[in-house]
Amino acid sequence: MQKLKFSQSLLLRRSPFHSKPLSSAAAVDVEKIYRILRRYHTDPAKLASVLRSSSVPFPFPSSLVDRVLLRIGPSPSLALPFLSSVVGVGDDSSVSPRALLSVLSRSRHLPSALALLDLLRLRSPHLLSPDLFLPLLRRFAKSKSKSSNLTHHAIQLLDKMPQTHDNDHSPLLFSCLLDALAKNDSVKDAAKLFEEMKEKFPPTLKNFTSLLYGWCRAGKLDEAKYVLVQIKDAGFDPDVVVYNILLSGFCSAGKIEDAHELLSEMRRKKGCEPNVISYTTLIQALCSRERMDEAMRVFVEMRRDGCEADIVTYSTLVGGFAKCGKVDRALDVLDGMAGNGCRPNPATYFPIFVALEKEEDLEGCWELMGRMRKGHCLPDLGIYNVMIRLSCRLGETERALEIWDEMEMGGLAPGLDTFVIMVHGLLGQGSLIEACKYFRDMVGRGLLSVPQYGILKDLLNSLLRAGKLELAIDLWGLIVSKGGELNVCAWTIWIHALFSNKHVKEACDYCLEMMEAGLMPQPDTFAKLMKGLKRLYNRALAAEITEKARVMAAERNVTFKMYKRRGVIDLEKKMKKKKKKEQKKGKEWKGRSGTGSGRRRGGRDSPLSFDNEESSIP
């Protein structure tokens, strides 16, 4: 565990999280620090040294530290080493209490968080406020490894909140803790805490509602019904929110009849008539089970009782009919929706597009898109994705390109999913040059910061199979220069693609380049390259790769003999798996054709096979 030294000056600072945006120069500094952290976070001493010698002036100002923490996000493995390097160095390097508590709570370091709160309480009690405690309480409630002394820790945390005769925030914090536990799959702990704290915090309707939600979420309907009894015994009158939670619990558990009875009870109870949420909850449950006739009956009852349906209700019915393949009925609901003054949005239309895609009805999609425009509803990226994917699948690549142009002219910027769909679609139709064009555009926009293994593998293998080695190398260079940091899996895809297409020398060169970047090849990659070089009688290159692998294995406390042996075993397993898969395909083909002439020939048994093999990424 990282040991953090709390700088006294941090107690004098409020969180700058909501201050004005950083300048462009400061934003560059944040990115520099983040990249250093990504590379050296496993070595605290090296990290501290590199941070001090970087081009960013050290010690870092508080605003910069907090921005780096925001850039890190929910990653304690990065945040804790960073804080251990900058906290306590000097007054200007201190980080705000809010940021530090946020990191400690994300990393589940409750003792450290409690220690910091003790320090704040003694030296700067004016900084203690409910908004400082709430994130810690909620993070603690989300913990997957709760100990049996949860109640003790919770009380300990609540006691640290300063109290005055006219300003006691403890009931609010207790209510928030109870709610957070119930909503994060810890309703048993919430119920235990509720029982043990009854004397100190008199129950409220909100407390009971939180417990009711937790039991319904957990599918414990008997316990939920008991909470309803407790609500009445405590003198509270259950409101529509309470009944809606119980109704949702019945629907989630598939107890549709009980849900109907509860809805009838709500109708009979004055002041607790079902609202649009009540009816929509039941309609959603029926639609998810494809009981569309019942869903429509509930919808009619809803209208008859004077409850106007909203866009969620209509969208649920449209999606239910579309999922059942009843596109005409879905369109009828759309017509009724417009007639009742409720305008559909793209999410309402989307299930119909998906249903039409399953039927490969491209013309139907075009007609529906025209209908959207007439209703002044512009398609979103999800709808364009469906249109592009279906056009490419049907070989209508020109239409796919037209849809893309229309999308951009309409002011929509394609996201990563849209690019992946287009590139895959073009590859499927053999349009390699067009696929490369869109892939370049995707990388140029910075959308490949995290390697997309599927598209990377398909594109590189397609280019190499087509004999376009130079184009593949050019694309890889673009990825390295603009696509963000590449991990060992991305390098493995590239190296295996080269090797599988008989470019052994190039595969070895890129393996050396990967090792220069500090990434060790996977054992099966090393074994594959060694066998390939043995076949080519290139002992010098084999010796160079072997020596580097030996050094890297020693740095990672792995014996080279074990690393080498594992590579051979992994390679043999993959070849057996591939051979078994090919034999299975051959049997299926033989069964369909009725003769043995159509059986595919299996690949060579040797791991040296240069056939186009699937690169396995663990």
C-alpha positions in Angstrom: 0.0 0.0 0.0 1.3 3.5 -0.8 1.9 5.6 2.2 0.7 9.2 1.8 2.1 12.1 3.8 -0.6 14.7 4.3 0.8 18.2 3.8 -0.5 20.7 6.4 -1.0 23.3 3.6 -3.5 21.1 1.9 -5.9 21.8 4.7 -6.0 25.5 3.8 -7.1 24.9 0.2 -10.6 24.3 -1.2 -11.0 22.1 -4.2 -10.3 23.9 -7.6 -12.3 21.2 -9.5 -14.8 23.7 -10.6 -12.4 26.5 -11.4 -11.9 28.0 -14.8 -10.5 25.8 -17.5 -6.7 25.3 -17.8 -4.8 27.1 -20.5 -3.6 25.1 -23.5 0.0 25.0 -22.1 -1.3 23.7 -18.8 -3.4 21.1 -20.6 -0.2 19.9 -22.4 1.5 19.7 -19.0 -1.3 17.5 -17.7 -0.9 15.1 -20.7 2.9 15.0 -20.2 2.5 14.0 -16.5 -0.2 11.5 -17.4 2.1 9.8 -19.9 5.0 9.7 -17.4 2.6 8.2 -14.9 1.4 5.5 -17.3 4.9 4.4 -18.0 6.5 4.5 -14.5 3.7 4.0 -12.0 5.0 0.5 -11.0 8.3 2.0 -9.9 7.7 4.8 -7.3 11.3 5.8 -7.0 11.7 6.1 -10.8 8.4 7.9 -11.1 9.4 10.6 -8.5 12.7 11.1 -10.3 11.2 11.4 -13.7 8.5 13.8 -12.5 11.1 16.1 -10.9 13.3 16.1 -14.1 10.5 16.6 -16.5 9.9 19.8 -18.5 6.9 20.6 -16.2 8.2 22.8 -13.3 8.3 21.0 -10.0 6.7 21.2 -7.4 3.3 21.2 -9.2 0.7 23.7 -8.3 -2.5 22.5 -6.7 -4.7 23.2 -9.7 -2.4 21.1 -11.9 -2.4 18.2 -9.5 -6.2 18.1 -9.4 -6.4 18.2 -13.1 -4.0 15.3 -13.4 -6.2 13.4 -10.9 -9.2 14.1 -13.1 -7.3 12.9 -16.2 -6.4 9.7 -14.3 -10.0 9.0 -13.5 -11.1 5.9 -11.4 -7.7 4.3 -11.4 -6.1 4.0 -7.9 -3.1 2.1 -9.4 -2.2 5.4 -11.1 -3.5 7.9 -8.6 -1.8 6.6 -5.4 1.7 6.5 -6.9 1.2 10.0 -8.2 0.0 11.4 -4.9 2.8 9.7 -3.0 5.2 11.6 -5.3 3.7 15.1 -5.0 1.9 15.3 -1.7 3.9 16.8 1.2 6.8 18.1 -0.9 6.0 21.7 -0.3 3.2 24.2 0.1 2.6 24.7 -3.6 2.4 21.0 -4.3 -0.4 20.2 -1.9 -3.6 18.8 -3.3 -7.1 19.8 -2.2 -8.8 17.7 0.4 -11.7 16.9 -2.0 -9.3 15.4 -4.6 -7.3 13.5 -2.0 -10.5 12.0 -0.4 -11.8 11.1 -3.9 -8.6 9.1 -4.6 -8.6 7.4 -1.3 -12.3 6.5 -1.5 -11.9 5.2 -5.1 -9.0 3.0 -3.9 -11.0 1.7 -0.9 -8.3 3.1 1.5 -10.8 3.8 4.3 -8.3 4.0 7.1 -6.3 6.7 5.2 -9.5 8.6 4.5 -10.5 8.5 8.1 -7.1 9.7 9.1 -7.3 12.6 6.7 -10.8 13.5 8.1 -9.3 13.5 11.6 -6.6 15.9 10.5 -9.2 18.2 8.9 -11.4 18.1 12.0 -8.5 19.2 14.2 -6.9 21.8 12.1 -9.5 23.1 9.6 -13.0 22.1 10.7 -14.5 24.8 8.5 -13.6 22.7 5.5 -15.8 19.8 6.7 -19.1 19.9 4.9 -21.7 17.3 3.7 -20.5 17.6 0.1 -17.0 16.4 1.4 -18.5 13.4 3.1 -21.0 12.3 0.5 -18.6 11.0 -2.2 -16.7 9.0 0.5 -19.9 7.5 1.8 -21.1 6.6 -1.7 -17.7 5.1 -2.7 -17.6 3.1 0.5 -21.1 1.8 -0.2 -20.0 0.6 -3.7 -17.1 -1.5 -2.2 -17.3 -5.1 -3.3 -15.5 -6.4 -0.2 -17.4 -5.2 2.8 -16.3 -6.4 6.2 -18.5 -7.5 9.0 -17.8 -4.3 11.0 -19.5 -2.1 8.4 -21.7 -0.5 11.0 -18.7 0.4 13.1 -17.0 2.1 10.2 -20.1 3.9 9.1 -20.8 5.3 12.6 -17.1 6.2 12.8 -17.4 8.2 9.6 -20.7 9.9 10.6 -19.2 10.9 14.0 -16.4 12.9 12.2 -19.0 15.4 10.9 -18.9 18.5 13.1 -22.2 19.3 14.8 -23.7 22.4 16.3 -27.0 23.0 18.1 -28.5 24.5 14.9 -26.6 22.7 12.2 -26.5 18.9 12.4 -25.9 17.2 9.0 -25.7 13.6 10.5 -29.3 12.6 9.6 -28.7 13.7 6.0 -25.5 11.8 5.8 -27.0 8.7 7.4 -29.9 8.8 4.9 -27.4 9.1 2.0 -25.4 6.2 3.3 -28.4 4.0 3.7 -29.6 4.9 0.2 -26.1 4.3 -1.3 -25.9 0.9 0.3 -29.4 -0.2 -0.8 -28.6 0.9 -4.4 -25.3 -0.9 -4.6 -26.3 -4.5 -3.8 -25.8 -4.1 0.0 -29.3 -3.9 1.2 -28.6 -6.5 4.0 -25.9 -4.1 5.4 -28.3 -1.2 4.9 -31.1 -3.0 6.9 -28.6 -3.9 9.6 -27.4 -0.3 9.9 -31.0 0.9 9.9 -32.0 -1.3 12.8 -28.9 -0.5 14.9 -29.2 3.3 14.3 -33.0 3.6 15.0 -32.4 5.2 18.4 -30.0 7.8 17.1 -31.7 8.5 13.7 -35.6 8.2 13.8 -36.8 6.5 10.7 -38.1 8.6 7.8 -40.2 7.7 4.8 -37.0 8.2 2.7 -35.2 5.6 4.8 -37.9 3.1 4.3 -38.1 3.8 0.6 -34.4 3.2 0.2 -34.7 -0.2 1.9 -37.8 -1.1 -0.2 -35.8 -0.2 -3.4 -32.8 -2.4 -2.3 -34.9 -5.4 -1.5 -36.8 -5.1 -4.8 -33.6 -4.7 -6.7 -32.3 -7.9 -5.0 -35.5 -9.8 -5.9 -36.4 -10.3 -2.2 -40.1 -9.5 -2.5 -41.0 -10.9 0.9 -38.6 -8.5 2.6 -39.9 -5.7 0.5 -43.5 -6.4 1.5 -42.4 -6.4 5.2 -40.9 -2.9 4.7 -44.3 -1.9 3.4 -45.8 -3.1 6.6 -43.1 -1.3 8.6 -44.0 1.9 6.8 -47.6 1.7 7.8 -46.7 0.7 11.4 -44.4 3.8 11.7 -47.4 6.0 10.9 -46.4 6.9 7.3 -48.8 6.7 4.4 -47.2 5.0 1.4 -47.1 7.3 -1.6 -47.1 6.6 -5.3 -43.2 6.4 -5.2 -43.4 3.6 -2.8 -46.0 1.7 -4.8 -44.0 2.2 -8.0 -40.9 0.7 -6.5 -42.8 -2.3 -5.4 -44.5 -2.5 -8.8 -41.1 -2.5 -10.5 -40.0 -5.3 -8.1 -42.9 -7.5 -9.1 -42.2 -6.8 -12.8 -38.5 -7.5 -12.6 -39.3 -10.8 -10.8 -41.8 -11.8 -13.5 -44.7 -11.7 -11.1 -47.0 -10.0 -13.7 -50.2 -11.0 -11.9 -49.1 -9.5 -8.6 -48.2 -6.3 -10.6 -51.7 -6.2 -12.0 -53.2 -6.6 -8.5 -51.0 -3.8 -7.1 -52.0 -1.5 -9.9 -55.7 -2.2 -9.2 -55.0 -1.5 -5.5 -53.4 1.9 -6.4 -56.5 2.8 -8.5 -58.7 2.1 -5.4 -56.6 4.1 -3.0 -57.4 7.8 -2.9 -54.5 10.1 -3.5 -52.3 7.2 -4.7 -53.6 6.7 -8.2 -51.1 5.2 -10.7 -49.2 7.7 -12.8 -47.4 7.4 -16.1 -44.4 5.7 -14.5 -46.7 3.0 -12.9 -48.3 2.1 -16.2 -45.1 2.3 -18.2 -43.3 0.0 -15.8 -45.9 -2.7 -16.3 -46.0 -2.1 -20.1 -42.2 -2.5 -20.2 -42.3 -5.8 -18.4 -45.0 -7.1 -20.8 -43.1 -5.9 -23.9 -39.9 -7.5 -22.7 -41.7 -10.8 -22.6 -43.3 -10.2 -26.0 -46.8 -10.2 -24.4 -47.9 -7.3 -26.7 -51.6 -7.9 -26.6 -51.6 -7.5 -22.8 -49.3 -4.4 -23.1 -51.8 -2.8 -25.4 -54.7 -3.6 -23.0 -52.8 -1.8 -20.2 -52.1 1.1 -22.6 -55.9 1.4 -23.3 -56.7 1.2 -19.6 -54.1 3.9 -19.0 -55.8 6.2 -21.5 -59.2 5.4 -20.2 -58.1 6.4 -16.7 -57.1 9.8 -17.9 -53.3 9.2 -17.7 -51.5 10.6 -20.7 -48.8 8.4 -22.1 -45.4 10.0 -22.6 -42.6 9.4 -25.0 -41.2 6.5 -22.9 -44.5 4.7 -23.0 -44.8 5.0 -26.7 -41.2 4.1 -27.3 -41.6 1.0 -25.2 -44.5 -0.1 -27.3 -42.7 0.7 -30.6 -39.7 -1.3 -29.4 -41.8 -4.2 -28.3 -43.5 -4.6 -31.6 -40.3 -4.1 -33.5 -38.6 -6.8 -31.4 -41.4 -9.2 -32.3 -40.9 -8.4 -36.0 -44.3 -6.7 -36.2 -43.0 -3.5 -38.0 -46.5 -2.6 -39.2 -47.9 -2.5 -35.7 -44.9 -0.4 -34.5 -45.6 2.1 -37.3 -49.3 2.2 -36.2 -48.1 3.1 -32.7 -46.0 5.9 -34.2 -49.0 7.2 -36.0 -51.0 7.3 -32.8 -48.1 8.9 -31.0 -48.0 11.8 -33.5 -51.8 12.1 -33.4 -51.7 12.6 -29.6 -49.2 15.4 -29.8 -46.2 13.4 -28.6 -43.3 13.8 -31.0 -41.0 10.8 -31.4 -37.3 11.1 -31.1 -34.5 9.0 -32.7 -34.6 6.5 -29.9 -38.2 5.8 -30.7 -37.4 5.0 -34.4 -34.2 3.1 -33.7 -35.8 -0.3 -32.8 -37.7 -0.2 -36.1 -34.5 0.3 -38.0 -33.0 -2.7 -36.2 -35.9 -4.8 -37.1 -35.7 -3.7 -40.8 -31.9 -4.5 -40.7 -32.7 -8.1 -39.6 -35.0 -8.4 -42.6 -32.3 -6.8 -44.8 -34.9 -4.3 -45.9 -32.8 -1.3 -47.0 -35.6 0.3 -48.9 -37.8 0.2 -45.8 -35.0 1.9 -43.9 -34.8 4.7 -46.5 -38.6 5.2 -46.3 -38.5 5.3 -42.5 -35.7 7.9 -42.7 -37.8 10.0 -45.0 -40.7 9.8 -42.6 -38.4 11.0 -39.8 -37.4 14.0 -41.8 -41.0 14.9 -42.6 -41.6 14.8 -38.8 -38.7 17.1 -38.2 -36.8 14.4 -36.4 -33.2 14.1 -37.5 -31.4 10.6 -37.4 -28.7 10.1 -34.8 -25.5 8.2 -35.0 -27.1 4.9 -34.0 -29.5 5.1 -37.0 -26.8 6.1 -39.4 -24.7 3.1 -38.1 -27.6 0.7 -38.9 -28.0 2.2 -42.4 -24.2 2.1 -43.2 -23.9 -1.5 -41.9 -26.9 -2.8 -43.9 -25.8 -1.0 -47.1 -22.3 -2.6 -46.9 -23.8 -6.0 -46.1 -25.9 -5.9 -49.2 -23.0 -4.7 -51.4 -24.4 -1.2 -51.7 -21.1 0.5 -50.9 -22.0 3.6 -52.9 -25.1 4.1 -50.8 -23.1 3.7 -47.6 -20.7 6.4 -48.8 -23.7 8.7 -49.6 -25.2 8.1 -46.1 -21.8 9.0 -44.6 -21.6 12.2 -46.5 -25.2 13.1 -45.6 -24.4 12.4 -41.9 -21.4 14.7 -41.9 -23.3 17.4 -43.8 -26.0 17.2 -41.2 -23.5 18.2 -38.5 -23.0 14.8 -37.0 -19.4 13.8 -36.3 -18.9 10.0 -36.7 -17.6 8.3 -33.6 -15.4 5.2 -33.2 -18.3 2.8 -33.8 -19.3 4.5 -37.0 -15.8 4.3 -38.4 -15.4 0.6 -37.3 -18.7 -0.3 -39.1 -17.7 1.5 -42.3 -14.2 0.0 -42.4 -15.5 -3.5 -41.7 -18.2 -3.1 -44.3 -15.7 -1.9 -47.0 -13.3 -4.8 -46.1 -16.2 -7.2 -46.5 -16.8 -5.9 -50.0 -13.1 -6.0 -50.9 -12.8 -2.2 -51.1 -9.4 -2.0 -49.5 -8.4 1.5 -50.6 -11.6 3.0 -49.4 -11.3 1.1 -46.1 -7.8 2.5 -45.7 -9.1 6.0 -46.4 -11.6 5.8 -43.6 -9.2 4.1 -41.2 -6.7 7.0 -41.8 -9.4 9.5 -41.1 -10.3 7.7 -37.9 -6.7 7.7 -36.7 -6.2 11.3 -37.7 -9.2 12.3 -35.5 -7.5 10.6 -32.5 -10.2 7.9 -32.2 -7.7 5.1 -32.0 -6.2 6.1 -28.6 -7.2 2.6 -27.4 -6.3 -0.1 -29.9 -9.4 -1.7 -31.6 -8.1 -5.3 -32.0 -10.8 -6.5 -34.3 -10.5 -3.8 -37.0 -6.7 -3.7 -36.6 -6.5 -7.4 -37.3 -8.9 -7.5 -40.2 -7.5 -4.5 -42.0 -3.8 -5.5 -41.6 -4.4 -9.1 -42.6 -6.6 -8.0 -45.6 -3.9 -5.7 -46.9 -1.1 -8.3 -46.5 -3.1 -11.1 -48.2 -3.7 -8.7 -51.1 0.1 -8.2 -51.3 0.0 -4.5 -50.2 2.9 -4.7 -47.7 4.0 -1.1 -48.2 0.4 0.2 -47.6 0.2 -2.0 -44.4 3.5 -0.7 -43.1 2.4 2.9 -43.9 -0.8 2.4 -41.9 1.1 0.9 -39.0 3.4 3.9 -38.9 0.4 6.2 -38.8 -1.0 4.3 -35.9 2.2 4.5 -34.0 2.6 8.2 -34.6 -1.0 9.3 -34.0 -2.9 6.5 -32.6 -1.8 6.8 -29.0 0.1 4.3 -26.9 0.1 0.7 -28.2 0.1 -2.2 -25.9 1.6 -5.7 -26.4 -1.7 -7.0 -27.9 -1.7 -4.5 -30.7 1.9 -5.2 -31.5 1.2 -9.0 -31.5 -1.6 -8.5 -34.0 0.8 -6.7 -36.4 3.7 -9.2 -35.9 1.4 -12.2 -36.3 -0.1 -10.7 -39.4 3.3 -10.2 -41.0 4.4 -13.7 -40.0 1.2 -15.4 -41.3 1.7 -13.8 -44.7 5.3 -14.9 -45.0 7.0 -11.7 -44.1 9.1 -13.3 -41.4 12.0 -10.8 -41.6 9.7 -7.8 -41.2 7.9 -9.5 -38.3 11.2 -9.9 -36.5 12.2 -6.3 -37.2 9.0 -5.1 -35.6 9.4 -7.4 -32.7 12.7 -5.8 -32.0 11.1 -2.4 -32.3 8.4 -3.5 -29.8 11.1 -4.6 -27.4 12.9 -1.3 -27.7 9.6 0.3 -26.6 9.8 -1.8 -23.4 7.2 -4.4 -24.3 8.1 -8.0 -24.0 6.7 -10.3 -26.8 4.2 -12.9 -25.7 5.8 -16.4 -25.3 4.0 -17.9 -28.4 5.1 -14.9 -30.5 8.7 -15.5 -29.5 8.4 -19.3 -30.2 6.8 -18.6 -33.6 9.5 -16.2 -34.7 12.3 -18.5 -33.5 11.0 -21.3 -35.6 10.5 -19.0 -38.6 14.1 -17.7 -38.4 15.4 -21.3 -38.0 13.7 -22.1 -41.3 15.3 -19.1 -42.9 18.7 -19.9 -41.4 18.9 -16.3 -39.9 20.9 -17.0 -36.8 22.1 -13.5 -36.2 18.6 -12.0 -35.9 17.4 -15.0 -33.8 20.3 -14.4 -31.4 19.5 -10.7 -31.1 15.9 -11.3 -30.3 16.8 -14.1 -27.9 19.3 -12.0 -26.0 16.8 -9.1 -25.6 14.1 -11.6 -24.5 16.5 -13.1 -21.9 17.2 -9.7 -20.4 13.6 -8.7 -20.3 12.6 -12.0 -18.7 15.3 -11.4 -16.0 13.9 -7.9 -15.3 10.5 -9.4 -14.8 11.8 -12.2 -12.5 10.9 -14.9 -15.0 13.3 -17.6 -16.0 14.1 -17.6 -19.7 13.8 -21.4 -19.8 10.2 -21.2 -18.5 9.3 -18.3 -20.8 10.7 -20.3 -23.8 8.9 -23.5 -22.8 5.6 -21.8 -22.3 5.8 -20.3 -25.8 6.3 -23.7 -27.4 3.4 -25.2 -25.4 1.1 -22.2 -26.2 1.9 -22.5 -29.8 1.2 -26.2 -30.0 -2.2 -25.7 -28.2 -3.2 -23.0 -30.7 -2.2 -25.2 -33.6 -4.2 -28.1 -32.2 -7.2 -25.9 -31.7 -6.9 -24.6 -35.2 -6.6 -28.1 -36.7 -9.7 -29.2 -34.7 -11.7 -26.3 -35.9 -10.7 -27.0 -39.5 -11.7 -30.7 -39.1 -15.0 -29.7 -37.7 -15.7 -27.4 -40.7 -14.6 -30.2 -43.0 -17.1 -32.6 -41.4 -19.9 -30.0 -41.7 -19.1 -29.5 -45.3 -19.1 -33.2 -46.0 -22.5 -33.6 -44.3 -24.0 -30.8 -46.5 -22.5 -32.0 -49.8 -23.0 -35.8 -49.2 -19.6 -36.6 -50.5 -16.0 -36.3 -49.2 -14.9 -34.3 -52.2 -15.8 -30.9 -50.6 -13.9 -31.4 -47.4 -11.4 -28.7 -46.7 -7.8 -29.8 -46.3 -6.4 -29.3 -42.9 -3.4 -27.0 -42.5 0.1 -28.4 -41.8 0.6 -29.6 -38.3 3.8 -27.8 -37.8 3.7 -24.4 -35.9 5.8 -23.1 -38.8 2.8 -23.0 -41.1 2.6 -19.8 -43.0 -1.1 -20.2 -43.7 -3.2 -17.2 -42.7 -3.9 -18.0 -39.1 -5.9 -16.3 -36.5 -3.8 -14.3 -34.1 -4.9 -15.1 -30.6 -4.9 -12.2 -28.1 -5.3 -13.3 -24.5 
